[in-house]
Amino acid sequence: MSQDVTATPKRLSYTHDAMIDLILQEPTVTHAELAEIFGYTAGWVQRVCSSDAFQSRLADRKAQLIDPQITRSLNERLRGVTIKALDIIDEKLSSQDAGAQMALEALGIATASMSRGSKVKA
């Protein structure tokens, strides 16, 4: 396969998309590893990965996978559930009602969910 060692891609191919998928799946992959996997030189991979077209496609794919609005909305909702559960617990603890147990369970679920995702700042 002949390679133009000075050119950067103007349009991306399925190989470029596969490289992007691998980078997103394994962010620590090196240019040398990508070169070995895809059968190119490390220099060529470095130039391709540095190109505007590649960086733009990579950013688009990241945005598709990690939408900050969705993450923010979910965190806000989890924070709201946590606050509501704490309010119910405060009310129910003095009455020894069965609702206190449900509120404790909701609090446990919400805080576990928050700890698995990005940290929510109070």
RAFENGI-V758775 format. One record per residue. N is the residue number from 0. OMEGA is omega in whole degrees, 0 to 359 (NA if undefined). Layout:
BEGIN
n: {N:N}
omega: {OMEGA:OMEGA}
END
This chain:
BEGIN
n: {0:1:2:3:4:5:6:7:8:9:10:11:12:13:14:15:16:17:18:19:20:21:22:23:24:25:26:27:28:29:30:31:32:33:34:35:36:37:38:39:40:41:42:43:44:45:46:47:48:49:50:51:52:53:54:55:56:57:58:59:60:61:62:63:64:65:66:67:68:69:70:71:72:73:74:75:76:77:78:79:80:81:82:83:84:85:86:87:88:89:90:91:92:93:94:95:96:97:98:99:100:101:102:103:104:105:106:107:108:109:110:111:112:113:114:115:116:117:118:119:120:121}
omega: {181:183:171:188:181:186:170:186:172:176:183:180:178:177:177:178:177:177:179:178:180:178:180:179:183:186:182:180:182:176:179:179:177:180:180:182:187:175:177:175:179:178:179:179:180:179:179:182:179:184:178:181:181:181:178:179:178:179:178:180:177:181:178:183:186:180:183:179:179:179:180:181:179:179:178:179:178:178:178:178:180:180:179:179:178:177:180:178:178:181:189:182:180:182:181:180:178:179:179:179:180:179:177:178:178:178:179:179:182:181:176:178:180:182:178:181:177:183:178:179:181:NA}
END
